[in-house]
């Protein structure tokens, strides 16, 4: 299946670059534009995909100069196109920048894809990431960081950057356009597929949804999946909270993590894509419950997802 992303206008000053599939690696981006000034919210996983995004912006918003990039977090599917905007200021939260050194790089991911099926994690990585071409990528980090909130003027439009803290990743950022009632949420929201939790805090993911709703906005662009309204954000919050409650019960009962993840998937998968990602949500709830000996690091969590996917 070929991904066919499109640039969709949400308001007078906000556009969303939205993919038509829930698979790994196809992250959404956003544009805030006013008076020929532009802010790009997240780049794409590959240079080719980022060029497609920039070409669409140039066609839709001729004469607009993108002078600022906001990275919602440090994962490659939201940052690995940064190098194609060499003159831009790149902003993210201090917590996101601090933990970027723990992210898997394009060379390592390419090597894992080529290694193939020697392990469950290797097979899983090859199946979900083997189609991407990471050639030529130079990981390009932020030039500016912030904590709390930061206002950025885009022509006559104000963009408010919100440091959500750890949740999906070690540091998540949302971009709120108050006058338009639009929020670019990054991976604090997944719509149509289950969230991956890298941070070991599922309760923080629930609180991030509360922070997003507290903006009063009506339109939310998730990091993956279709644009949603307030009820959609509330639904995601409630899904995460239900998993947190179920996983905590299993933790208190002494159920091993792998068994608990299977039980959680059976009860909470629904019809959303990638139910194996519930392993990471269960592991995060177990971490908050103080269960020792849990998997840590990207590859260990991928291994858990891979095993659950094959169950």
KEKE-3310 file (N, C-alpha, C; in steps of 0.2 Angstrom, whole numbers, plus 5000, padded with zeros to 4 digits):
npx = (5004:5003:5007:4998:4999:4992:4990:4981:4970:4966:4962:4963:4976:4982:4988:4988:4998:4994:4994:4987:4987:4990:5002:5019:5030:5024:5022:5012:5013:5014:5009:5011:5006:5008:5007:5017:5026:5032:5030:5035:5029:5036:5046:5049:5051:5060:5072:5066:5052:5051:5054:5043:5034:5038:5038:5024:5020:5026:5019:5005:5006:5013:5027:5029:5040:5048:5055:5056:5057:5047:5050:5041:5045:5059:5059:5064:5054:5049:5058:5069:5070:5075:5087:5085:5080:5091:5093:5084:5077:5077:5066:5063:5058:5067:5068:5066:5077:5087:5086:5088:5100:5098:5090:5087:5098:5098:5107:5109:5096:5094:5104:5098:5087:5092:5098:5088:5078:5084:5080:5065:5063:5071:5064:5052:5056:5062:5050:5042:5049:5058:5055:5058:5069:5084:5095:5108:5104:5107:5107:5099:5099:5090:5091:5087:5080:5067:5057:5042:5032:5031:5030:5028:5029:5021:5020:5005:5000:4999:5009:5008:5019:5019:5026:5024:5030:5037:5030:5023:5036:5052:5051:5038:5030:5018:5009:5000:4988:4980:4970:4964:4960:4967:4977:4993:4997:5008:5015:5009:4996:4988:4979:4968:4977:4986:4995:5012:5022:5036:5042:5040:5029:5013:5003:5007:5004:4990:4988:4994:4984:4974:4980:4980:4966:4964:4968:4957:4955:4947:4951:4962:4978:4984:4999:5000:4988:4970:4964:4956:4942:4938:4930:4937:4949:4946:4942:4953:4961:4953:4954:4968:4968:4960:4968:4978:4972:4968:4981:4988:4980:4984:4997:4997:4992:5002:5004:5014:5023:5023:5012:5002:5002:4996:4984:4979:4979:4970:4958:4958:4961:4952:4947:4958:4974:4989:4989:4999:5007:5002:5009:5019:5012:5007:5019:5024:5014:5017:5030:5027:5020:5030:5036:5049:5063:5060:5058:5070:5074:5074:5075:5072:5059:5054:5056:5047:5035:5036:5035:5022:5015:5016:5009)
npy = (4994:5011:5026:5041:5055:5071:5089:5098:5111:5119:5130:5148:5150:5138:5122:5104:5090:5075:5058:5043:5031:5020:5015:5011:5024:5033:5048:5063:5080:5098:5115:5132:5147:5164:5180:5177:5171:5156:5142:5126:5111:5097:5087:5074:5055:5051:5058:5060:5059:5071:5080:5079:5084:5098:5102:5102:5112:5123:5124:5126:5137:5149:5159:5159:5158:5146:5148:5142:5127:5116:5103:5090:5079:5068:5057:5048:5048:5060:5069:5067:5073:5086:5092:5097:5110:5120:5133:5136:5139:5127:5121:5113:5104:5106:5094:5084:5086:5083:5069:5065:5058:5045:5040:5029:5029:5033:5024:5013:5008:5005:4995:4985:4982:4976:4965:4957:4942:4936:4937:4939:4953:4958:4953:4959:4973:4973:4970:4981:4992:4991:4995:5008:5021:5027:5033:5046:5054:5065:5066:5080:5091:5101:5119:5127:5127:5124:5126:5123:5134:5142:5156:5159:5170:5171:5179:5188:5179:5170:5157:5145:5136:5121:5112:5096:5087:5071:5057:5050:5050:5054:5067:5077:5089:5100:5111:5125:5135:5148:5157:5151:5139:5127:5113:5105:5090:5081:5065:5064:5061:5047:5042:5030:5020:5011:5019:5020:5019:5025:5031:5025:5029:5029:5035:5048:5050:5050:5062:5071:5071:5077:5090:5094:5095:5105:5117:5122:5121:5115:5107:5095:5089:5073:5064:5053:5047:5052:5069:5075:5080:5087:5077:5065:5066:5065:5052:5045:5048:5041:5028:5026:5027:5017:5006:5008:5006:4993:4986:4990:4983:4970:4970:4972:4960:4952:4946:4941:4952:4949:4940:4948:4958:4951:4949:4962:4966:4957:4962:4976:4979:4981:4988:4995:4999:4990:4983:4976:4986:4989:4982:4990:5000:4993:4989:5002:5005:4995:4999:5011:5005:5000:4988:4977:4973:4975:4977:4988:5002:5004:4993:4982:4985:4984:4971:4965:4969:4963:4949:4949:4952:4941:4932)
npz = (5000:4996:5003:5004:5008:5012:5011:5022:5025:5040:5046:5045:5047:5049:5044:5040:5037:5033:5034:5026:5032:5046:5049:5056:5056:5048:5051:5055:5050:5053:5048:5052:5046:5041:5034:5025:5033:5040:5051:5053:5060:5065:5054:5042:5041:5031:5019:5007:5009:5017:5008:4999:5008:5009:4996:4994:5004:4998:4986:4990:4998:4992:4992:5006:5019:5028:5043:5055:5064:5073:5084:5089:5097:5099:5091:5076:5065:5066:5065:5056:5044:5046:5042:5029:5031:5032:5036:5046:5063:5075:5086:5102:5117:5132:5139:5129:5121:5129:5130:5118:5114:5117:5107:5093:5079:5061:5054:5063:5063:5049:5049:5057:5050:5039:5045:5048:5051:5063:5076:5086:5088:5077:5066:5067:5066:5053:5046:5048:5045:5035:5022:5021:5016:5022:5018:5017:5027:5040:5056:5064:5076:5089:5089:5098:5115:5127:5142:5150:5144:5128:5118:5100:5087:5072:5059:5060:5068:5083:5090:5102:5111:5120:5133:5137:5144:5149:5141:5129:5124:5130:5131:5127:5115:5112:5100:5100:5092:5097:5093:5082:5087:5086:5089:5087:5091:5091:5095:5107:5105:5097:5084:5079:5079:5092:5105:5107:5121:5127:5138:5151:5158:5160:5166:5164:5150:5150:5157:5148:5138:5146:5147:5134:5131:5140:5134:5127:5114:5098:5087:5084:5079:5078:5081:5073:5062:5058:5059:5073:5085:5101:5107:5102:5108:5121:5121:5117:5129:5138:5134:5137:5150:5154:5151:5159:5172:5171:5169:5181:5190:5187:5189:5203:5207:5204:5192:5179:5167:5153:5152:5157:5147:5137:5142:5143:5130:5124:5130:5127:5114:5103:5088:5083:5075:5077:5090:5097:5103:5115:5124:5127:5134:5145:5151:5155:5164:5174:5177:5184:5195:5202:5199:5198:5187:5174:5156:5148:5137:5119:5111:5119:5122:5109:5107:5116:5110:5098:5102:5107:5096:5089:5096)
capx = (5000:5007:5005:4996:4998:4989:4990:4974:4969:4962:4960:4966:4984:4985:4987:4990:5000:4991:4995:4981:4988:4992:5008:5025:5035:5021:5020:5009:5017:5009:5011:5007:5008:5004:5011:5022:5031:5030:5033:5034:5028:5039:5048:5047:5055:5065:5073:5061:5046:5051:5054:5036:5030:5040:5035:5017:5019:5027:5013:4999:5008:5018:5030:5030:5047:5048:5061:5056:5054:5046:5050:5036:5049:5065:5059:5066:5049:5046:5064:5075:5070:5077:5093:5082:5079:5097:5093:5078:5078:5074:5065:5060:5058:5074:5068:5066:5084:5092:5086:5089:5106:5096:5087:5090:5099:5096:5112:5107:5089:5096:5107:5093:5082:5096:5100:5082:5074:5088:5077:5058:5063:5073:5059:5047:5059:5062:5043:5038:5054:5062:5053:5061:5076:5087:5101:5109:5101:5111:5102:5100:5095:5087:5095:5084:5076:5063:5053:5035:5028:5035:5026:5032:5025:5021:5017:5001:4997:5003:5009:5010:5023:5018:5030:5020:5034:5037:5023:5025:5043:5055:5049:5034:5029:5012:5009:4993:4986:4974:4965:4961:4957:4970:4983:4997:4999:5013:5013:5004:4990:4988:4971:4967:4982:4988:5001:5018:5025:5043:5044:5038:5024:5007:4999:5009:5001:4984:4989:4995:4977:4971:4983:4978:4960:4963:4969:4951:4955:4942:4954:4968:4981:4988:5006:4998:4981:4966:4963:4951:4940:4938:4928:4942:4955:4944:4941:4960:4962:4949:4957:4974:4966:4957:4973:4982:4969:4969:4988:4989:4977:4988:5003:4996:4991:5008:5004:5020:5022:5021:5005:4997:5001:4992:4977:4977:4978:4963:4952:4958:4964:4947:4949:4964:4980:4995:4988:5005:5010:4999:5014:5023:5008:5007:5026:5024:5010:5021:5035:5024:5018:5036:5038:5056:5066:5056:5063:5071:5077:5070:5075:5069:5052:5052:5056:5041:5029:5036:5033:5015:5012:5016:5005)
capy = (5000:5017:5031:5046:5061:5077:5095:5100:5117:5118:5137:5153:5150:5131:5116:5098:5085:5069:5052:5039:5024:5020:5011:5014:5028:5038:5053:5069:5086:5104:5121:5138:5152:5170:5186:5174:5168:5149:5137:5119:5107:5091:5084:5067:5050:5051:5065:5060:5061:5078:5085:5079:5089:5105:5104:5103:5118:5128:5124:5128:5143:5152:5165:5158:5156:5142:5150:5139:5120:5114:5096:5088:5075:5067:5051:5049:5049:5067:5074:5065:5078:5093:5094:5100:5117:5122:5140:5137:5138:5121:5121:5107:5105:5104:5086:5080:5087:5080:5062:5063:5054:5038:5038:5025:5032:5029:5019:5008:5006:5002:4988:4980:4980:4971:4959:4953:4938:4932:4938:4942:4960:4959:4952:4965:4979:4972:4970:4988:4998:4989:4999:5015:5023:5032:5036:5053:5057:5068:5068:5087:5092:5108:5125:5131:5123:5128:5122:5126:5137:5147:5159:5161:5175:5169:5185:5191:5174:5168:5150:5143:5129:5118:5107:5091:5082:5064:5053:5045:5050:5057:5074:5079:5096:5102:5118:5127:5141:5150:5161:5146:5133:5121:5110:5100:5086:5076:5058:5064:5058:5042:5041:5024:5015:5011:5023:5017:5022:5024:5034:5021:5033:5029:5041:5055:5050:5052:5069:5075:5072:5083:5096:5096:5097:5112:5122:5124:5120:5111:5103:5092:5085:5068:5062:5048:5046:5057:5075:5074:5085:5086:5070:5061:5067:5062:5045:5042:5048:5036:5021:5025:5026:5010:5001:5009:5003:4985:4984:4990:4977:4964:4971:4971:4953:4948:4943:4942:4957:4946:4937:4954:4962:4947:4950:4968:4966:4953:4966:4983:4980:4984:4988:5000:4995:4989:4981:4974:4992:4988:4979:4996:5003:4988:4989:5008:5004:4991:5003:5015:5001:4998:4981:4977:4969:4977:4979:4995:5003:5004:4986:4978:4986:4981:4963:4963:4970:4958:4943:4949:4952:4934:4927)
capz = (5000:4995:5007:5000:5012:5009:5015:5023:5028:5046:5048:5041:5048:5051:5039:5043:5033:5036:5031:5025:5035:5053:5050:5059:5052:5044:5055:5053:5051:5053:5046:5054:5041:5041:5032:5022:5038:5042:5056:5052:5066:5063:5048:5041:5042:5026:5015:5001:5012:5019:5001:4997:5012:5008:4990:4995:5007:4993:4981:4994:5002:4988:4995:5013:5021:5034:5046:5061:5064:5080:5084:5095:5101:5096:5087:5069:5060:5066:5065:5052:5038:5049:5038:5023:5032:5035:5039:5051:5070:5077:5093:5105:5124:5135:5141:5123:5118:5134:5129:5111:5113:5118:5101:5088:5073:5054:5053:5067:5061:5043:5050:5060:5045:5035:5049:5047:5056:5068:5083:5085:5087:5071:5061:5068:5063:5046:5043:5048:5043:5029:5016:5021:5013:5026:5015:5016:5033:5045:5062:5065:5082:5090:5090:5104:5119:5132:5147:5152:5138:5124:5112:5094:5083:5065:5056:5064:5072:5089:5091:5109:5112:5127:5136:5140:5148:5147:5140:5123:5123:5136:5131:5121:5114:5107:5097:5101:5089:5101:5089:5078:5091:5083:5092:5084:5097:5090:5097:5113:5102:5091:5082:5075:5081:5099:5107:5109:5127:5128:5144:5157:5162:5156:5169:5160:5144:5152:5159:5142:5135:5150:5146:5127:5132:5144:5129:5124:5106:5095:5082:5086:5074:5081:5078:5068:5061:5056:5063:5078:5089:5108:5109:5100:5113:5127:5119:5118:5136:5142:5132:5140:5158:5155:5151:5165:5177:5170:5170:5188:5194:5185:5193:5210:5208:5203:5185:5175:5162:5147:5153:5158:5141:5133:5144:5141:5122:5123:5132:5125:5107:5099:5081:5081:5072:5081:5097:5101:5106:5122:5128:5130:5139:5151:5154:5158:5170:5178:5180:5189:5200:5205:5198:5196:5182:5168:5150:5147:5131:5113:5108:5123:5121:5103:5108:5119:5105:5093:5104:5108:5090:5086:5101)
cpx = (5004:5003:5004:4994:4995:4990:4983:4973:4964:4959:4963:4974:4987:4983:4990:4992:4999:4992:4988:4982:4991:4998:5014:5028:5031:5018:5017:5014:5011:5013:5007:5010:5004:5009:5017:5028:5028:5033:5031:5034:5030:5041:5046:5052:5061:5066:5067:5054:5045:5051:5047:5032:5032:5038:5027:5016:5021:5022:5007:5000:5014:5021:5031:5037:5046:5055:5061:5053:5053:5046:5046:5040:5055:5065:5060:5060:5046:5052:5069:5075:5073:5082:5091:5080:5085:5097:5088:5081:5074:5073:5061:5061:5065:5074:5069:5074:5088:5092:5087:5095:5104:5092:5091:5092:5098:5101:5110:5101:5090:5099:5103:5089:5086:5098:5094:5080:5078:5084:5070:5058:5066:5068:5054:5050:5059:5055:5040:5043:5058:5061:5056:5068:5079:5093:5102:5107:5107:5107:5104:5096:5093:5093:5093:5080:5072:5060:5047:5032:5032:5031:5031:5027:5026:5017:5012:4998:5002:5003:5012:5013:5022:5022:5026:5024:5035:5030:5024:5032:5046:5053:5045:5032:5022:5012:5002:4993:4980:4969:4961:4958:4960:4976:4986:5000:5005:5011:5010:4997:4991:4981:4971:4972:4984:4994:5006:5021:5032:5046:5043:5033:5018:5002:5000:5005:4993:4983:4990:4988:4974:4973:4981:4971:4959:4965:4962:4950:4949:4945:4961:4971:4986:4995:5005:4990:4977:4965:4956:4948:4941:4936:4933:4947:4952:4943:4948:4962:4959:4952:4964:4973:4964:4963:4977:4979:4969:4976:4990:4986:4981:4994:5003:4995:4997:5009:5011:5019:5020:5014:5000:4996:4996:4984:4974:4975:4971:4957:4952:4960:4959:4949:4954:4970:4985:4993:4994:5008:5007:5004:5018:5019:5008:5014:5026:5020:5013:5026:5032:5021:5024:5038:5045:5057:5062:5061:5064:5075:5073:5070:5072:5061:5050:5051:5049:5035:5030:5033:5025:5012:5011:5012:4999)
cpy = (5006:5022:5037:5052:5067:5083:5098:5106:5117:5125:5142:5153:5143:5126:5110:5093:5079:5063:5048:5032:5025:5016:5014:5018:5034:5044:5059:5075:5092:5110:5127:5143:5158:5176:5183:5172:5161:5146:5130:5115:5099:5090:5077:5062:5050:5058:5065:5062:5068:5082:5085:5084:5096:5107:5106:5110:5124:5129:5128:5135:5147:5158:5164:5155:5152:5143:5146:5132:5119:5106:5094:5083:5072:5060:5053:5051:5056:5072:5073:5069:5085:5096:5098:5107:5120:5129:5141:5136:5132:5121:5115:5109:5103:5096:5082:5080:5083:5072:5060:5058:5047:5036:5034:5029:5029:5024:5013:5004:5002:4995:4983:4978:4975:4965:4954:4949:4934:4932:4940:4949:4962:4958:4957:4971:4979:4973:4977:4993:4997:4992:5006:5016:5028:5035:5043:5057:5059:5070:5075:5089:5099:5113:5129:5126:5127:5123:5126:5128:5142:5150:5161:5165:5172:5174:5188:5185:5172:5160:5149:5136:5127:5112:5102:5087:5075:5061:5048:5044:5053:5064:5076:5086:5096:5109:5120:5134:5144:5153:5156:5140:5127:5119:5105:5096:5082:5069:5058:5061:5053:5041:5035:5019:5016:5015:5018:5022:5021:5026:5031:5025:5033:5034:5048:5056:5052:5059:5073:5076:5077:5090:5099:5099:5104:5118:5126:5123:5115:5106:5101:5087:5080:5067:5057:5047:5052:5063:5073:5080:5083:5079:5065:5060:5063:5054:5041:5042:5042:5029:5020:5024:5019:5005:5002:5006:4995:4983:4985:4985:4971:4964:4970:4964:4949:4944:4945:4947:4954:4943:4943:4958:4958:4948:4957:4969:4962:4958:4973:4984:4983:4983:4993:4996:4995:4987:4979:4980:4992:4985:4985:5000:4999:4989:4996:5008:5000:4995:5008:5012:4999:4991:4981:4972:4970:4978:4986:4996:5001:4996:4981:4978:4983:4974:4961:4964:4965:4951:4943:4949:4945:4929:4925)
cpz = (5000:4999:5003:5005:5009:5014:5016:5027:5034:5048:5044:5042:5049:5045:5042:5037:5036:5032:5031:5028:5042:5054:5053:5054:5048:5048:5052:5054:5051:5050:5049:5050:5042:5039:5029:5026:5039:5047:5054:5058:5063:5056:5047:5042:5038:5023:5010:5004:5014:5013:4999:5001:5010:5001:4990:4999:5002:4988:4984:4996:4998:4992:5002:5014:5028:5038:5053:5061:5072:5080:5090:5100:5096:5091:5079:5064:5061:5066:5059:5045:5040:5044:5032:5024:5036:5039:5045:5058:5071:5084:5096:5113:5127:5137:5135:5121:5123:5133:5122:5109:5114:5112:5096:5082:5066:5052:5056:5065:5054:5044:5053:5055:5040:5038:5048:5053:5061:5075:5081:5084:5080:5065:5061:5065:5056:5043:5042:5046:5037:5023:5015:5019:5018:5024:5015:5022:5038:5051:5064:5071:5083:5091:5096:5108:5124:5137:5149:5145:5134:5118:5106:5090:5076:5061:5061:5069:5077:5090:5098:5109:5119:5128:5140:5145:5145:5147:5135:5123:5130:5137:5125:5121:5110:5105:5096:5097:5092:5097:5084:5081:5088:5088:5088:5090:5097:5093:5104:5111:5097:5090:5077:5075:5088:5100:5109:5115:5128:5135:5151:5161:5158:5159:5166:5154:5145:5153:5153:5139:5139:5148:5139:5128:5135:5140:5127:5117:5104:5090:5084:5081:5078:5078:5072:5068:5059:5061:5067:5082:5096:5110:5108:5105:5119:5127:5120:5125:5140:5140:5136:5148:5159:5155:5157:5171:5177:5172:5177:5192:5193:5189:5200:5212:5206:5197:5181:5169:5156:5147:5154:5151:5137:5135:5142:5134:5121:5125:5129:5118:5103:5092:5078:5079:5078:5088:5101:5105:5113:5126:5131:5135:5145:5155:5158:5165:5176:5181:5185:5195:5204:5204:5195:5190:5175:5162:5149:5140:5125:5111:5112:5123:5115:5103:5111:5114:5100:5095:5105:5102:5087:5091:5098)
residu = (UNK:UNK:UNK:UNK:UNK:UNK:UNK:UNK:UNK:UNK:UNK:UNK:UNK:UNK:UNK:UNK:UNK:UNK:UNK:UNK:UNK:UNK:UNK:UNK:UNK:UNK:UNK:UNK:UNK:UNK:UNK:UNK:UNK:UNK:UNK:UNK:UNK:UNK:UNK:UNK:UNK:UNK:UNK:UNK:UNK:UNK:UNK:UNK:UNK:UNK:UNK:UNK:UNK:UNK:UNK:UNK:UNK:UNK:UNK:UNK:UNK:UNK:UNK:UNK:UNK:UNK:UNK:UNK:UNK:UNK:UNK:UNK:UNK:UNK:UNK:UNK:UNK:UNK:UNK:UNK:UNK:UNK:UNK:UNK:UNK:UNK:UNK:UNK:UNK:UNK:UNK:UNK:UNK:UNK:UNK:UNK:UNK:UNK:UNK:UNK:UNK:UNK:UNK:UNK:UNK:UNK:UNK:UNK:UNK:UNK:UNK:UNK:UNK:UNK:UNK:UNK:UNK:UNK:UNK:UNK:UNK:UNK:UNK:UNK:UNK:UNK:UNK:UNK:UNK:UNK:UNK:UNK:UNK:UNK:UNK:UNK:UNK:UNK:UNK:UNK:UNK:UNK:UNK:UNK:UNK:UNK:UNK:UNK:UNK:UNK:UNK:UNK:UNK:UNK:UNK:UNK:UNK:UNK:UNK:UNK:UNK:UNK:UNK:UNK:UNK:UNK:UNK:UNK:UNK:UNK:UNK:UNK:UNK:UNK:UNK:UNK:UNK:UNK:UNK:UNK:UNK:UNK:UNK:UNK:UNK:UNK:UNK:UNK:UNK:UNK:UNK:UNK:UNK:UNK:UNK:UNK:UNK:UNK:UNK:UNK:UNK:UNK:UNK:UNK:UNK:UNK:UNK:UNK:UNK:UNK:UNK:UNK:UNK:UNK:UNK:UNK:UNK:UNK:UNK:UNK:UNK:UNK:UNK:UNK:UNK:UNK:UNK:UNK:UNK:UNK:UNK:UNK:UNK:UNK:UNK:UNK:UNK:UNK:UNK:UNK:UNK:UNK:UNK:UNK:UNK:UNK:UNK:UNK:UNK:UNK:UNK:UNK:UNK:UNK:UNK:UNK:UNK:UNK:UNK:UNK:UNK:UNK:UNK:UNK:UNK:UNK:UNK:UNK:UNK:UNK:UNK:UNK:UNK:UNK:UNK:UNK:UNK:UNK:UNK:UNK:UNK:UNK:UNK:UNK:UNK:UNK:UNK:UNK:UNK:UNK:UNK:UNK:UNK:UNK:UNK:UNK:UNK:UNK:UNK:UNK:UNK:UNK:UNK:UNK:UNK:UNK:UNK:UNK:UNK:UNK:UNK)
# end
